[in-house]
Amino acid sequence: MNEKRKRTVLLVAAVILAVLASCSVARPERALDIVIPTHPWETVSGKKLWYTLKWTSGDDVRSVYVTPEERNITIYVPAGETVLVAAFPLGEMSPFGAAVTPLDNGREVVLTQNDGVVVGELLDIDRMVTSRLNYGLVSQEMKRRSNDFRCIDKVVFLRDLQNGVLSGESVRPVALFGVDSFAAPNGIWTSEFISDPGLFVTDGLTAPMQLPEGVFRYLNTEMDRVLVLIVDSAGSTYSYLRQNLM
């Protein structure tokens, strides 16, 4: 290849790379101002929680540590796709969450525990499925069935979503399990869910409860301990105490 032709080939290659680079740089983005509400444990303890904030960006899930002093975080995400956002208290507890679709024009996004129940699960689903999800319609259908998204059958919903057959029948309420009284230290135990009543333990026993499958955490500020209650898919329950990590 003569020198002139080499220079021509290199010039064309450079132009192609420049065009590709400009396309990637010019990818439209939108800013979202994420607001994490006050957690029930912060209210009763007077302490602040740290969070792990996760959100989708294209095919990726990004994360950032949120200090106890921060409650407003600005993130930049691709425009034209549904963005999933979840803030996990202490990095592991039930998250606050939200899903922002291209139809949502507002910049401020206030996370909720109810949406966090669903969005926390959706973060683990293939982005080919969730990037075009009309979460507004999904949320409306869930609210028609239950005000508490923990009471929606996640197995059926996620199965139908991944199989591309999501419909109204995919959103089903689950039966609650009767949780008998169990031994716990006396005192007031505050639920991590703002919608749940606390446990008022006297004589070393809790009151009977009705709960769906899941993990439920309660804080006793005087003891500085957390009571963890697990309800499995068969309705069996397990409980233990652990140190407060706030």
Backbone hydrogen bonds, N-H to C=O, Kabsch-Sander energy under -0.5 kcal/mol:
donor,donor_aa,acceptor,acceptor_aa,energy
6,K,2,N,-2.2
7,R,3,E,-2.2
8,T,4,K,-1.9
9,V,5,R,-2.6
10,L,6,K,-2.7
11,L,7,R,-2.1
12,V,8,T,-2.5
13,A,9,V,-2.5
14,A,10,L,-2.3
15,V,11,L,-2.3
16,I,12,V,-2.4
17,L,13,A,-2.4
18,A,14,A,-2.2
19,V,15,V,-2.5
20,L,16,I,-2.6
21,A,17,L,-2.6
22,S,18,A,-2.5
23,C,19,V,-2.0
24,S,20,L,-2.0
25,V,21,A,-2.3
26,A,22,S,-2.2
27,R,24,S,-0.9
30,R,77,V,-2.7
32,L,75,I,-2.8
33,D,107,R,-2.4
34,I,32,L,-0.9
34,I,73,I,-3.4
35,V,109,V,-2.8
36,I,34,I,-0.5
36,I,71,R,-2.5
42,E,39,H,-0.9
43,T,39,H,-1.5
44,V,40,P,-1.7
45,S,41,W,-1.7
46,G,42,E,-2.1
51,Y,66,V,-2.2
52,T,88,F,-1.8
53,L,51,Y,-0.6
53,L,64,V,-2.7
54,K,52,T,-0.5
54,K,86,A,-3.3
55,W,62,R,-2.1
56,T,84,L,-1.8
57,S,60,D,-2.7
60,D,57,S,-2.0
62,R,55,W,-3.1
62,R,60,D,-0.5
64,V,53,L,-1.9
66,V,51,Y,-3.0
67,T,65,Y,-0.6
70,E,67,T,-1.2
73,I,34,I,-2.3
75,I,32,L,-2.5
75,I,73,I,-0.5
77,V,30,R,-2.6
79,A,28,P,-2.0
81,E,78,P,-0.6
82,T,131,S,-2.9
83,V,100,V,-3.1
85,V,98,A,-2.8
86,A,54,K,-2.8
87,A,96,F,-2.8
88,F,52,T,-2.8
88,F,86,A,-0.5
90,L,50,W,-3.2
91,G,88,F,-2.0
92,E,89,P,-1.7
93,M,89,P,-2.3
96,F,87,A,-2.2
97,G,112,T,-2.8
98,A,85,V,-2.2
100,V,83,V,-2.8
101,T,99,A,-0.6
104,D,101,T,-1.9
105,N,103,L,-0.7
109,V,33,D,-2.9
111,L,35,V,-2.4
111,L,109,V,-0.7
112,T,97,G,-2.3
116,G,112,T,-1.6
117,V,113,Q,-1.4
117,V,114,N,-0.5
118,V,114,N,-0.7
118,V,115,D,-0.6
119,V,115,D,-3.1
120,G,116,G,-2.2
121,E,118,V,-0.7
122,L,118,V,-2.2
123,L,119,V,-1.8
124,D,121,E,-1.5
125,I,122,L,-1.8
129,V,126,D,-1.9
130,T,126,D,-1.5
131,S,127,R,-2.2
133,L,130,T,-1.4
135,Y,133,L,-1.6
137,L,134,N,-0.6
138,V,134,N,-1.7
139,S,135,Y,-3.2
140,Q,136,G,-2.1
141,E,137,L,-2.2
142,M,138,V,-2.3
143,K,139,S,-2.4
144,R,140,Q,-1.4
145,R,141,E,-1.0
145,R,142,M,-0.5
146,S,142,M,-2.8
149,F,147,N,-0.6
151,C,148,D,-2.2
152,I,149,F,-1.4
153,D,172,R,-3.3
154,K,152,I,-1.0
157,F,153,D,-1.8
158,L,154,K,-2.8
159,R,155,V,-2.0
160,D,156,V,-2.5
161,L,157,F,-2.2
162,Q,158,L,-2.3
163,N,159,R,-1.6
164,G,160,D,-0.5
164,G,161,L,-1.0
165,V,160,D,-2.4
170,S,167,S,-1.6
171,V,168,G,-1.2
172,R,170,S,-0.8
174,V,151,C,-2.6
177,F,211,L,-3.4
179,V,177,F,-0.6
179,V,209,M,-3.6
180,D,178,G,-0.7
184,A,204,G,-1.4
187,G,201,V,-1.9
189,W,187,G,-0.5
189,W,199,L,-2.8
190,T,188,I,-0.5
190,T,219,L,-3.0
192,E,217,R,-1.7
194,I,192,E,-0.5
196,D,193,F,-1.5
199,L,189,W,-2.7
200,F,198,G,-0.5
201,V,187,G,-2.5
201,V,199,L,-0.8
202,T,200,F,-0.5
202,T,205,L,-1.1
205,L,202,T,-1.7
206,T,182,F,-2.0
209,M,179,V,-2.4
211,L,177,F,-2.3
214,G,231,V,-2.3
216,F,229,L,-3.1
218,Y,227,L,-2.2
219,L,190,T,-2.7
220,N,225,R,-2.7
221,T,219,L,-0.6
224,D,220,N,-1.6
225,R,220,N,-1.5
226,V,242,R,-3.0
227,L,218,Y,-3.1
228,V,226,V,-0.6
228,V,240,Y,-3.0
229,L,216,F,-3.3
229,L,227,L,-0.5
230,I,238,Y,-3.4
231,V,214,G,-2.9
232,D,230,I,-0.5
232,D,236,S,-2.6
235,G,232,D,-1.9
238,Y,230,I,-2.1
240,Y,228,V,-1.8
242,R,226,V,-2.3
244,N,224,D,-1.6
